[in-house]
Amino acid sequence: MAALRKGMAEQQIDALYISGTDPHGSEYLPDRWQTRRLVTGFTGSFGEVVITAREAGLWTDSRYFLQAEAQLQGTGITLHKLRVPEAVPPAEWLAQNLPAGSHVGIDPFSLPLGTYRQFRQLFAGQNLTLTNASGLLDKVWHDRPAYPGRPIFELDLPVTGETRTSKIDRINALLKERNASLTIISALDDLAWTFNLRGSDVEYNPVFTGYAVVGNGVARLFVNRAALGSQLQSRLASEGITPDDYENFFPFLETLSGTTVSIDPASACTAIFQSLNNRCQLVEATSVPALLKAVKNETEQEGFRQAMRKDGAALVEFLFWLKKSVGKIPVTEYTAGRKLAELRAKQPGFAGESFAPLVGYRDHGAMVHLSVEADNANPLEPKGLLLFDSGGQYNTGTTDVTRTVALGPLTDRQKTDYTLVLKGMIALSMAKFPAGTKGMQLDLLARQHLWQNGLNYGHGTGHGVGHFLCVHEGPASIRPEPNPHELKPGMVFSNEPGLYRTGEYGIRTENMILCRQLETTGFGQFLGFETLTLCPIDTAPVLTGLLTAEERNWLNSYHQQVFRELSPLLMTELQHFLAGLTQPI
């Protein structure tokens, strides 16, 4: 911290803002861009940092309050809570605490364009200036990791269902509708999808570090070319795609002039905007590849189904292990999460976890995104509720599933809470709605039974899921906040209502669902969902009297499908175990 403040003084920077992101807006960061962790010691996946000559602060949300308090202890860094009443975000804090004429240092390469504009707007009336401080960390981070460049591999047509040249043609068609000649692809999952390539530069996400410029006869891919290998480079070149070095991306932008370029302010970093703004006309809209990749083709949809069978087999084996182990041998939340990863890894085509497993017993279950380590994990006992949220990357699809299971006796309130959450999950699963519907309009289906009992949960109900890509994918979602993107056939979402009683327990039941066309009537096209996840739902906590006949039929039908599709993949002992879990109620 002292070296950083010395560098700030030398550059006449009064405050330094660290966004906690990388140039690609990634959820999980390669080591090179772990600047937040370097400066604060905080290891959570979300947080913003401000440093002045005398103060330092970390801003994060309720997922990480306890973790941040522990990791910041003794550092002199203050925790500022976000997404709570009366929260003061970093930009407002700076405006309130810096004297007029102060300079705020930023790294435009790792600063989202939307954040930059918020700062500009707020600072305009405060006489505060944003200053490029991109080289400051390099001066004090002497052993900063190199740019990632692990091997990049290609997905074949039987997995993708579409060639990259076809995808580029579709990108060009959408650019034409926008009256744009080129688009900048900076989000790593957009990049991987466009070129049918995958990598391992980012933990949990099978992506590689790079940029691309596509359109008007141009298809230029900026990566670590050594990671591509000579054969893949030649194959790309034969298809009209020019491989280039990652470091050449911004110099290439400097050569563009007098053309119309489409950029996505939600994923483009500030440096891209600054490089193009004075020489090109900019069209700001949702990333073209993001719009296209959200709608999965038939091959991708079938790939998800294949992945779900493998994932389901691993989950049944995990539930079997859990029943045989808890109360008989020492088991903690951490060892349970590691066991689940071990069982998934046995499945053919497994390519890693899709996120750090969230295993919460008792009070930890109420901490929605707590990922425990060996030293802070609760031991499991044969009583109460265990929540586990986990997922896998398979070479045909990505999974994300949450189950809450009874480890032993439960209270009547736990059973009621569990059943109300289940009713919400079933309601969204059975939804039928007209084309053009947005996620906000469906979100209440998952909450209605909780609301009627004065209950709620603070997270969204559904996020998009990538096809052997990022487990969190846009642009559409199912949550209370407005989102202009409608739900379309081929989109894959999570369906995950929950309920959390602080200090006691948490409940969440999550399946992945595929939006499909159901029928067309005189009133238009109607859509619904196909449930993709194949994993038994614990019926021990269910108060059947709270379920309608239609809800019971849905649950029994779902369990019939689970048994039918998973039993051929299981050994005899596990088949008998699964038969017991899927008995009709």
VOGU-3710 file (C-alpha; in Angstrom, 3 decimals, decimal comma):
1> maalrkgmae> 0,000/0,000/0,000  2,868/2,380/0,826  4,484/1,826/-2,576  1,168/2,406/-4,290  0,578/5,658/-2,437  4,112/6,787/-3,279  3,389/6,168/-6,972  0,085/8,038/-6,678  1,897/11,045/-5,186  4,499/11,005/-7,950
11> qqidalyisg> 1,742/11,080/-10,601  -0,275/13,673/-8,637  -3,195/11,280/-8,211  -5,335/12,036/-5,165  -7,378/8,823/-5,269  -7,062/5,516/-7,113  -10,138/3,540/-8,161  -9,776/-0,198/-8,857  -12,830/-1,678/-10,573  -11,977/-5,297/-9,820
21> tdphgseylp> -12,478/-6,349/-13,429  -10,282/-7,244/-16,391  -10,316/-5,781/-19,943  -13,025/-8,274/-20,899  -15,506/-7,802/-18,046  -14,948/-11,366/-16,857  -16,655/-12,742/-13,758  -13,613/-14,832/-12,894  -10,227/-13,180/-13,380  -6,872/-14,537/-14,566
31> drwqtrrlvt> -4,031/-13,886/-12,126  -2,743/-10,957/-14,168  -5,830/-8,902/-13,341  -6,266/-9,905/-9,701  -5,525/-6,320/-8,699  -8,187/-6,213/-5,997  -6,712/-9,281/-4,318  -3,183/-7,853/-4,577  -4,086/-4,553/-2,922  -6,554/-5,723/-0,267
41> gftgsfgevv> -6,064/-9,449/0,286  -9,794/-9,943/-0,325  -10,444/-13,039/-2,471  -14,166/-12,672/-3,263  -15,330/-12,441/-6,871  -16,881/-8,976/-6,569  -15,552/-5,777/-5,064  -14,397/-2,244/-5,865  -11,470/-0,499/-4,209  -10,643/3,151/-3,500
51> itareaglwt> -7,306/4,348/-2,137  -6,484/7,888/-1,065  -3,453/9,296/0,744  -5,009/8,521/4,125  -7,878/6,090/3,566  -8,609/2,851/1,744  -11,923/1,092/1,230  -13,393/-2,054/-0,268  -16,970/-2,019/-1,557  -18,774/-5,358/-1,880
61> dsryflqaea> -22,249/-6,846/-1,431  -23,921/-9,112/1,107  -22,476/-12,286/-0,436  -19,102/-11,330/0,981  -19,694/-9,197/4,080  -18,427/-11,824/6,532  -15,560/-12,911/4,303  -14,457/-9,323/3,703  -14,588/-8,446/7,405  -12,307/-11,381/8,166
71> qlqgtgitlh> -9,854/-10,795/5,320  -9,607/-7,025/5,840  -8,963/-7,298/9,574  -5,748/-5,478/10,476  -5,182/-4,056/6,979  -6,507/-0,571/7,648  -8,964/-1,027/4,759  -12,574/-0,151/5,548  -15,460/-2,351/4,377  -18,241/-0,410/2,653
81> klrvpeavpp> -21,459/-2,374/2,140  -23,254/-2,233/-1,204  -26,849/-3,103/-2,101  -28,097/-2,270/1,372  -30,210/0,735/2,479  -28,261/3,997/2,510  -25,272/2,442/0,713  -22,791/4,993/-0,684  -21,134/3,610/-3,860  -17,476/4,452/-4,600
91> aewlaqnlpa> -18,184/7,288/-7,038  -20,472/9,041/-4,558  -17,986/8,484/-1,734  -15,220/10,069/-3,795  -17,423/13,031/-4,681  -18,264/13,532/-1,002  -14,728/13,117/0,363  -12,338/14,632/-2,196  -11,742/18,382/-2,406  -12,498/20,176/-5,670
101> gshvgidpfs> -9,697/19,915/-8,198  -8,692/16,383/-7,161  -7,529/13,783/-9,692  -8,940/10,230/-9,565  -6,759/7,592/-11,186  -8,383/4,853/-13,259  -7,228/2,040/-15,524  -9,286/2,524/-18,722  -8,304/-0,958/-19,904  -10,033/-2,577/-16,921
111> lplgtyrqfr> -12,812/-0,061/-16,391  -16,248/-0,864/-17,846  -17,512/1,909/-20,091  -20,743/2,206/-18,100  -18,818/2,783/-14,878  -16,621/5,394/-16,550  -19,704/7,326/-17,641  -21,239/7,191/-14,173  -18,053/8,665/-12,741  -17,877/11,348/-15,427
121> qlfagqnltl> -21,475/12,402/-14,856  -21,131/12,552/-11,078  -17,732/14,252/-11,101  -18,746/16,933/-13,607  -20,374/19,035/-10,931  -17,650/18,388/-8,352  -14,617/19,581/-10,351  -13,010/16,135/-10,108  -10,913/14,794/-12,978  -10,414/11,198/-14,132
131> tnasglldkv> -6,772/10,441/-14,918  -5,242/7,486/-16,768  -3,264/5,508/-14,191  -2,980/2,254/-16,126  0,763/1,930/-15,571  0,735/2,600/-11,855  0,190/-0,969/-10,686  2,913/-2,270/-13,014  5,416/-0,066/-11,194  4,665/-1,614/-7,800
141> whdrpaypgr> 3,636/-5,135/-8,908  7,096/-6,326/-9,850  6,194/-9,989/-10,306  2,883/-9,362/-12,073  1,820/-12,511/-13,941  2,110/-12,502/-17,726  -0,871/-12,337/-20,057  -2,567/-15,754/-20,021  -2,026/-17,912/-23,063  -2,928/-21,527/-22,408
151> pifeldlpvt> -3,646/-23,780/-25,411  -6,768/-22,996/-27,422  -8,745/-25,874/-28,888  -11,481/-26,190/-31,482  -15,027/-27,512/-31,108  -16,233/-29,678/-33,959  -19,466/-29,173/-35,880  -21,227/-32,139/-34,152  -20,874/-30,142/-30,899  -21,529/-26,591/-32,121
161> getrtskidr> -24,141/-27,262/-34,799  -22,895/-24,278/-36,824  -19,638/-23,323/-38,498  -17,815/-20,141/-37,521  -18,133/-18,809/-41,067  -21,917/-19,152/-40,757  -21,819/-17,339/-37,413  -19,747/-14,523/-38,923  -22,281/-14,237/-41,753  -25,081/-13,878/-39,204
171> inallkerna> -23,091/-11,278/-37,289  -22,646/-9,327/-40,505  -26,383/-9,501/-41,204  -27,199/-8,002/-37,803  -24,544/-5,330/-38,256  -26,204/-4,364/-41,517  -29,505/-3,899/-39,659  -27,651/-1,531/-37,306  -26,076/0,329/-40,244  -22,684/-0,616/-38,837
181> sltiisaldd> -19,674/-1,952/-40,710  -17,734/-3,551/-37,860  -18,193/-4,812/-34,345  -15,728/-5,215/-31,510  -15,900/-8,517/-29,630  -14,332/-8,163/-26,197  -16,325/-10,485/-23,885  -14,476/-13,802/-23,784  -17,551/-16,025/-24,070  -18,711/-14,035/-27,122
191> lawtfnlrgs> -15,282/-14,588/-28,631  -15,221/-18,320/-27,919  -18,726/-18,820/-29,325  -18,079/-16,830/-32,505  -15,006/-18,809/-33,516  -15,998/-22,247/-32,128  -12,914/-22,228/-29,927  -12,393/-22,921/-26,241  -9,549/-22,540/-23,748  -8,652/-22,560/-20,051
201> dveynpvftg> -7,327/-19,082/-19,298  -10,117/-18,373/-16,795  -11,050/-20,566/-13,859  -14,394/-22,375/-14,292  -14,993/-20,884/-17,771  -13,626/-22,668/-20,872  -12,528/-19,450/-22,578  -9,310/-17,836/-23,771  -8,036/-14,274/-23,605  -8,504/-12,206/-26,738
211> yavvgngvar> -10,425/-9,700/-28,820  -11,871/-9,738/-32,308  -12,950/-7,262/-34,965  -15,613/-8,652/-37,308  -17,560/-7,202/-40,220  -17,255/-5,655/-43,684  -14,976/-8,431/-44,922  -12,873/-8,326/-41,748  -12,531/-11,198/-39,271  -9,460/-10,563/-37,147
221> lfvnraalgs> -8,751/-12,565/-33,994  -6,311/-11,080/-31,465  -4,925/-13,775/-29,135  -1,690/-15,343/-28,009  -0,994/-16,939/-31,392  1,260/-19,580/-29,876  -1,806/-20,811/-27,976  -3,556/-21,472/-31,287  -0,810/-23,632/-32,746  0,226/-23,569/-36,394
231> qlqsrlaseg> -2,413/-25,976/-37,720  -5,332/-24,101/-36,193  -3,904/-20,784/-37,367  -3,729/-22,152/-40,912  -7,270/-23,490/-40,723  -8,585/-20,120/-39,537  -6,684/-18,305/-42,279  -8,152/-20,629/-44,913  -11,609/-19,529/-43,738  -10,813/-15,843/-44,085
241> itpddyenff> -10,026/-15,297/-40,395  -6,765/-13,507/-39,628  -5,018/-14,551/-36,395  -3,122/-11,655/-34,813  -1,283/-10,999/-31,558  -3,217/-9,895/-28,482  -0,951/-6,872/-28,048  -1,844/-5,647/-31,555  -5,513/-5,076/-30,795  -5,362/-1,460/-29,661
251> pfletlsgtt> -2,824/-0,470/-32,355  -5,266/-1,977/-34,886  -8,100/0,139/-33,492  -5,942/3,190/-34,133  -5,988/2,341/-37,854  -9,795/2,481/-38,047  -11,223/5,751/-39,259  -14,421/6,995/-40,837  -16,325/3,751/-40,297  -19,336/2,850/-38,147
261> vsidpasact> -18,505/0,451/-35,323  -20,934/-1,377/-33,043  -19,807/-1,729/-29,416  -21,569/-3,006/-26,320  -21,187/-0,536/-23,427  -21,942/-3,369/-21,013  -18,850/-5,371/-22,013  -16,491/-2,938/-23,782  -13,817/-1,376/-21,605  -13,294/2,389/-21,516
271> aifqslnnrc> -10,079/2,141/-23,528  -11,969/0,730/-26,528  -14,374/3,651/-26,467  -11,537/6,169/-26,129  -9,624/4,577/-29,012  -12,558/4,794/-31,425  -14,645/7,736/-30,297  -12,860/10,526/-32,158  -12,303/8,697/-35,448  -15,319/6,427/-35,911
281> qlveatsvpa> -19,057/6,666/-35,554  -20,160/4,402/-32,715  -23,379/2,435/-32,476  -23,943/1,308/-28,893  -26,078/-1,784/-28,482  -26,041/-5,251/-26,983  -23,201/-7,392/-28,312  -24,225/-9,100/-31,543  -22,619/-12,446/-30,601  -24,309/-12,261/-27,180
291> llkavknete> -27,718/-11,981/-28,833  -27,014/-14,856/-31,199  -25,360/-17,273/-28,781  -28,182/-16,919/-26,237  -30,459/-18,845/-28,626  -29,141/-22,394/-28,704  -29,527/-24,434/-31,870  -30,855/-28,007/-31,878  -27,355/-29,493/-31,627  -26,512/-27,345/-28,604
301> qegfrqamrk> -29,840/-28,192/-26,965  -29,168/-31,903/-27,355  -25,671/-31,317/-25,986  -27,199/-29,861/-22,845  -29,397/-32,945/-22,461  -26,360/-35,222/-22,770  -24,490/-33,190/-20,170  -27,477/-33,352/-17,819  -27,529/-37,142/-17,900  -23,868/-37,321/-16,930
311> dgaalveflf> -24,323/-34,653/-14,292  -27,395/-36,386/-12,914  -25,559/-39,691/-12,567  -22,828/-37,964/-10,558  -25,420/-36,213/-8,367  -27,215/-39,471/-7,563  -23,911/-41,030/-6,549  -23,220/-37,985/-4,385  -26,613/-38,235/-2,661  -25,914/-41,919/-2,023
321> wlkksvgkip> -22,516/-41,091/-0,520  -24,073/-38,347/1,589  -26,678/-40,716/3,042  -24,058/-43,360/3,827  -21,550/-40,921/5,324  -23,207/-38,179/7,391  -23,327/-39,222/11,030  -21,006/-42,169/10,401  -17,740/-40,530/9,323  -16,543/-36,917/9,649
331> vteytagrkl> -17,991/-34,838/6,794  -17,889/-31,058/6,402  -19,326/-28,671/3,848  -15,887/-28,467/2,269  -15,284/-32,219/1,992  -18,810/-32,669/0,616  -18,065/-30,125/-2,119  -14,797/-31,867/-2,963  -16,544/-35,236/-3,088  -19,101/-33,895/-5,538
341> aelrakqpgf> -16,315/-32,562/-7,773  -14,572/-35,943/-7,587  -17,726/-37,783/-8,681  -18,353/-35,373/-11,558  -14,771/-35,815/-12,738  -15,480/-39,538/-13,313  -18,004/-38,689/-16,019  -16,864/-38,863/-19,657  -16,413/-35,471/-21,260  -16,040/-33,676/-17,923
351> agesfaplvg> -13,974/-30,494/-18,305  -14,071/-29,007/-14,801  -16,502/-27,341/-12,422  -18,587/-24,450/-13,770  -18,185/-22,440/-10,538  -16,917/-22,932/-7,002  -19,438/-25,192/-5,223  -21,676/-23,533/-2,641  -22,346/-26,037/0,134  -24,219/-24,549/3,076
361> yrdhgamvhl> -25,316/-26,325/6,253  -27,277/-24,592/8,987  -26,397/-20,867/9,122  -24,086/-21,132/6,112  -27,056/-22,164/3,979  -28,525/-18,701/4,502  -25,399/-17,022/3,072  -26,404/-17,158/-0,576  -22,975/-17,173/-2,247  -20,702/-18,400/0,525
371> sveadnanpl> -17,993/-20,732/-0,777  -16,323/-22,295/2,244  -12,760/-23,502/2,638  -11,487/-26,321/4,814  -10,841/-24,013/7,761  -14,311/-22,426/7,987  -16,583/-25,297/6,952  -19,411/-26,481/9,179  -19,406/-30,182/10,073  -22,484/-32,032/8,803
381> epkglllfds> -24,771/-33,783/11,291  -27,743/-36,130/10,751  -30,302/-33,375/11,251  -31,456/-30,213/9,524  -31,082/-29,015/5,946  -28,062/-29,044/3,632  -28,037/-26,789/0,562  -25,597/-27,504/-2,258  -25,313/-25,454/-5,448  -22,810/-26,725/-7,993
391> ggqyntgttd> -22,227/-27,311/-11,664  -20,002/-28,937/-14,226  -18,458/-28,152/-17,574  -18,865/-30,955/-20,079  -17,739/-30,950/-23,689  -21,378/-30,760/-24,804  -22,822/-28,352/-22,249  -22,696/-26,533/-18,921  -24,708/-27,443/-15,817  -25,896/-25,565/-12,725
401> vtrtvalgpl> -28,062/-27,321/-10,147  -29,087/-26,699/-6,543  -30,706/-29,139/-4,166  -31,628/-28,800/-0,504  -31,791/-32,127/1,300  -32,863/-33,253/4,746  -29,981/-34,834/6,654  -32,342/-35,821/9,453  -35,305/-34,490/11,454  -36,748/-31,110/10,428
411> tdrqktdytl> -38,999/-28,563/12,058  -42,477/-27,806/10,750  -41,269/-24,359/9,667  -38,410/-25,854/7,673  -40,847/-28,152/5,891  -43,241/-25,296/5,148  -40,450/-23,083/3,823  -39,110/-25,923/1,680  -42,527/-26,649/0,185  -43,235/-22,985/-0,620
421> vlkgmialsm> -39,901/-22,712/-2,474  -40,678/-25,919/-4,367  -44,101/-24,592/-5,379  -42,435/-21,533/-6,886  -39,935/-23,607/-8,846  -42,739/-25,804/-10,200  -44,868/-22,768/-11,123  -42,119/-21,338/-13,328  -41,421/-24,788/-14,800  -45,066/-25,066/-15,901
431> akfpagtkgm> -45,374/-21,494/-17,188  -47,016/-20,887/-20,551  -46,688/-17,405/-21,987  -46,946/-15,442/-25,249  -43,926/-14,672/-27,398  -42,446/-11,306/-26,473  -42,660/-11,952/-22,732  -39,747/-10,671/-20,663  -38,219/-12,289/-17,608  -39,551/-9,684/-15,196
441> qldllarqhl> -43,089/-10,713/-16,152  -42,424/-14,343/-15,149  -40,339/-13,753/-12,034  -43,398/-13,348/-9,800  -44,507/-16,915/-10,616  -41,564/-18,220/-8,594  -42,209/-15,799/-5,700  -45,991/-15,813/-5,437  -46,322/-18,476/-2,729  -43,552/-16,914/-0,656
451> wqnglnyghg> -45,116/-13,458/-0,987  -48,469/-14,784/0,188  -46,729/-15,825/3,397  -44,750/-12,610/3,842  -41,523/-14,182/2,551  -39,101/-13,375/-0,274  -35,534/-13,845/-1,528  -33,050/-11,213/-2,589  -31,532/-12,688/-5,751  -32,831/-13,184/-9,268
461> tghgvghflc> -34,794/-16,275/-10,207  -33,069/-17,157/-13,439  -29,897/-16,356/-15,394  -28,889/-17,530/-18,834  -26,454/-20,443/-19,113  -23,831/-20,854/-21,832  -23,255/-23,922/-23,994  -19,925/-25,271/-22,711  -19,227/-21,668/-21,753  -19,942/-19,355/-18,824
471> vhegpasirp> -22,516/-20,535/-16,302  -23,834/-16,941/-16,100  -24,839/-15,649/-19,507  -26,963/-12,780/-20,782  -28,593/-10,866/-22,126  -32,039/-12,106/-21,009  -32,801/-13,050/-17,409  -35,681/-13,860/-15,060  -35,578/-11,404/-12,171  -37,609/-8,499/-10,746
481> epnphelkpg> -35,497/-5,770/-12,369  -36,483/-4,582/-15,862  -34,579/-6,202/-18,725  -35,457/-5,244/-22,313  -34,570/-8,649/-23,750  -37,459/-11,034/-24,285  -37,338/-14,777/-23,706  -36,970/-16,692/-26,971  -37,145/-20,363/-27,955  -33,684/-21,904/-27,573
491> mvfsnepgly> -32,640/-19,836/-24,558  -31,502/-21,778/-21,492  -32,047/-20,412/-17,983  -31,708/-21,409/-14,364  -34,890/-21,662/-12,294  -33,828/-21,112/-8,690  -36,184/-19,618/-6,117  -35,001/-19,768/-2,526  -35,566/-18,696/1,057  -32,932/-17,757/3,615
501> rtgeygirte> -33,341/-17,336/7,360  -30,240/-15,540/8,585  -28,312/-17,479/11,185  -30,522/-20,561/10,761  -30,715/-22,202/7,328  -31,174/-21,661/3,608  -33,323/-23,387/0,991  -32,970/-23,285/-2,786  -34,153/-25,682/-5,469  -32,705/-25,085/-8,924
511> nmilcrqlet> -33,205/-26,709/-12,289  -32,082/-25,538/-15,702  -34,885/-24,921/-18,191  -35,017/-24,549/-21,974  -37,453/-22,083/-23,537  -39,469/-23,808/-26,287  -42,317/-23,004/-28,625  -45,504/-24,765/-27,469  -48,231/-23,752/-29,899  -49,550/-21,027/-32,151
521> tgfgqflgfe> -53,181/-19,994/-31,739  -55,340/-17,201/-33,014  -53,833/-15,135/-30,215  -50,255/-15,670/-31,293  -47,300/-17,898/-30,478  -47,062/-19,375/-26,984  -43,890/-20,523/-25,292  -43,016/-22,657/-22,287  -40,112/-24,474/-20,674  -38,547/-27,918/-20,912
531> tltlcpidta> -36,755/-28,905/-17,707  -33,235/-30,057/-18,544  -31,803/-30,932/-15,129  -32,028/-34,569/-14,103  -31,647/-34,906/-10,344  -34,139/-36,112/-7,726  -35,779/-33,482/-5,546  -35,876/-34,512/-1,891  -39,505/-35,260/-1,011  -38,843/-35,868/2,707
541> pvltglltae> -39,315/-32,169/3,575  -42,409/-31,754/1,374  -45,733/-31,038/3,051  -47,908/-32,712/0,435  -51,010/-30,998/1,772  -49,613/-27,680/0,542  -49,255/-28,990/-3,014  -52,067/-28,862/-5,547  -52,886/-31,940/-7,593  -51,228/-30,302/-10,581
551> ernwlnsyhq> -48,030/-29,664/-8,615  -47,918/-33,249/-7,335  -48,414/-34,532/-10,869  -45,556/-32,349/-12,113  -43,217/-33,593/-9,384  -44,141/-37,249/-9,913  -43,789/-36,928/-13,680  -40,405/-35,237/-13,263  -39,186/-38,046/-11,018  -40,364/-40,653/-13,516
561> qvfrelspll> -38,250/-38,925/-16,161  -35,249/-38,724/-13,822  -35,416/-42,447/-13,098  -36,025/-43,370/-16,723  -33,040/-41,403/-18,029  -30,529/-41,930/-15,242  -31,056/-45,532/-14,164  -29,349/-47,035/-17,279  -26,193/-45,083/-16,323  -26,056/-46,410/-12,748
571> mtelqhflag> -24,902/-49,578/-11,020  -27,604/-51,796/-9,526  -27,185/-50,473/-5,969  -27,540/-46,889/-7,175  -30,548/-47,825/-9,318  -32,342/-49,115/-6,216  -31,351/-45,983/-4,321  -32,659/-43,752/-7,136  -35,912/-45,734/-7,275  -36,469/-44,883/-3,626
581> ltqpi> -35,750/-41,195/-4,167  -38,175/-40,952/-7,078  -41,174/-42,741/-5,564  -44,415/-40,857/-6,330  -45,973/-38,808/-3,567
//
